[in-house]
Amino acid sequence: MKRSSRFQPKIMGPKAAYLAYLREKYEGGKDIIITESYLRSGVQVPNNSTETIEFGFQLNNNQVPILPTDSRCAQSDTFEVYGWKFSLYTLAATTSGGITIPSVPYSTAIKQYFPNPNVFNGTNAGNAEYLNLYGVYNGYLYVKIGATVFFENFDMGHFLNVGISEQGVAVSSVSGTGVLPATSQMPANLEVGVTPMFMINGSYKNEISLNLYESLPLGANLASITRANFVELTLLGFKVQNGAMQDINA
């Protein structure tokens, strides 16, 4: 018995338009599978001063180390980006021979969407750690795919999301030990759209970098390093399996 089309689930809203565009773009392609997905690149920031941080979104990019929580684009695929998210996090770490390595699983990271002073509470180069990290949100993203520059300076301030809490209502009788203030609003509010959309191609050279206006130390206390700080950029969009191997429609 043929199921009526009225029982078939339908994609609504802007994503329906994205999907229709991609189906037309890759129409006639061989072994094409289009699914909503994400790409993720986390980077451990150096303990000393830095001005540029390179992200890696391709499996064949050996210049940016792949973290266990990363998700990258295969050489045969493409990824159409309609939005992105950015976060900070810190992990307990040990240092040996000048190399700082997390001592806990990466997947246990508690993501922060602003430089939370209750979390980034060290001192580096004479400044409070969390104040140094505000330099990230005063910086910008640079995006170049192949020979095309899509974003020369996308303002990082779009990603700043400070948690809201009530103040002065009553004194809690519950111990505050281990309790952190809210780090964000609803997850959907953390997504920032991109205009224009851009495409990661697994077989092209892709350059996405975070740039600070001044060189700043983004790590924890240099005098006694017990934590490692990370920045993480997540690209939201549609994965096109075998998309890089096709002659696509303009």
Rosetta blueprint (number, residue, H / E / L):
1 M L
2 K L
3 R L
4 S L
5 S H
6 R H
7 F H
8 Q L
9 P L
10 K L
11 I L
12 M L
13 G L
14 P H
15 K H
16 A H
17 A H
18 Y H
19 L H
20 A H
21 Y H
22 L H
23 R H
24 E H
25 K H
26 Y L
27 E L
28 G L
29 G L
30 K L
31 D L
32 I L
33 I E
34 I E
35 T E
36 E E
37 S E
38 Y E
39 L E
40 R E
41 S E
42 G E
43 V E
44 Q E
45 V L
46 P L
47 N L
48 N L
49 S E
50 T E
51 E E
52 T E
53 I E
54 E E
55 F E
56 G L
57 F L
58 Q E
59 L L
60 N L
61 N L
62 N L
63 Q L
64 V L
65 P L
66 I L
67 L L
68 P L
69 T L
70 D L
71 S E
72 R L
73 C E
74 A L
75 Q L
76 S L
77 D L
78 T E
79 F E
80 E E
81 V E
82 Y E
83 G E
84 W E
85 K E
86 F E
87 S E
88 L E
89 Y E
90 T E
91 L E
92 A E
93 A E
94 T E
95 T E
96 S E
97 G L
98 G L
99 I E
100 T E
101 I E
102 P E
103 S L
104 V L
105 P L
106 Y H
107 S H
108 T H
109 A L
110 I L
111 K L
112 Q E
113 Y L
114 F L
115 P L
116 N L
117 P L
118 N L
119 V L
120 F L
121 N L
122 G L
123 T E
124 N E
125 A L
126 G L
127 N E
128 A E
129 E H
130 Y H
131 L H
132 N H
133 L H
134 Y H
135 G H
136 V H
137 Y H
138 N L
139 G L
140 Y E
141 L E
142 Y E
143 V E
144 K E
145 I E
146 G L
147 A L
148 T E
149 V E
150 F E
151 F E
152 E E
153 N E
154 F E
155 D E
156 M H
157 G H
158 H H
159 F H
160 L L
161 N L
162 V L
163 G L
164 I L
165 S L
166 E L
167 Q L
168 G L
169 V L
170 A L
171 V L
172 S L
173 S L
174 V L
175 S L
176 G L
177 T L
178 G L
179 V L
180 L L
181 P L
182 A L
183 T L
184 S L
185 Q L
186 M L
187 P H
188 A H
189 N H
190 L H
191 E L
192 V E
193 G E
194 V E
195 T E
196 P E
197 M E
198 F E
199 M E
200 I E
201 N E
202 G L
203 S L
204 Y L
205 K L
206 N E
207 E E
208 I E
209 S E
210 L E
211 N E
212 L E
213 Y E
214 E E
215 S E
216 L E
217 P E
218 L L
219 G L
220 A L
221 N L
222 L L
223 A L
224 S L
225 I L
226 T L
227 R E
228 A E
229 N E
230 F E
231 V E
232 E E
233 L E
234 T E
235 L E
236 L E
237 G E
238 F E
239 K E
240 V E
241 Q E
242 N L
243 G H
244 A H
245 M H
246 Q L
247 D L
248 I L
249 N L
250 A L
